[in-house]
Amino acid sequence: MRLDHVQVSCPPGGEDVARAFYRDALGMTEVEKPPLLAARGGCWFRAGEAEIHVGVEQDFRPARKAHPAFQVDDLDVLADKLAGLGFPVTWDNDTIPGRRRFHTADGHGNRVELV
């Protein structure tokens, strides 16, 4: 078994804000949604085998606890890039021994962890 994708939500019309984070800031590639799903709005992104689906939710509330965690090659470079773009960067290197990580939030406030 392996994880296929993780879904987070955005408010109606929030796709461009999602693109600014997942595509532009994290460097993920936007992938085309199947036509029947594209009609619902939202957008999908992939980097390597990691895939995240951003779905539109009418009563949107950001996920502040539940979150995807992405493993990246250069954590410090990405942290600096995100901070420079105005995204929050909160380091937490003490909670899990031996694991360097930080949390951020996409443009809609959904929590995202980078390790």
Buried (B, 14 or more C-beta within 10 A) or exposed (E): EEEEEBBBBBBEEBBEBBBBBBBEBBEBEBEEBEEEEEEEBBBBBBBEEBBBBBBBBEEBEBBEEEBBEBEBEEBEEBBEBBEEEEBEBEEEEEEEEEEEBBBBBBBBEBBBBBE
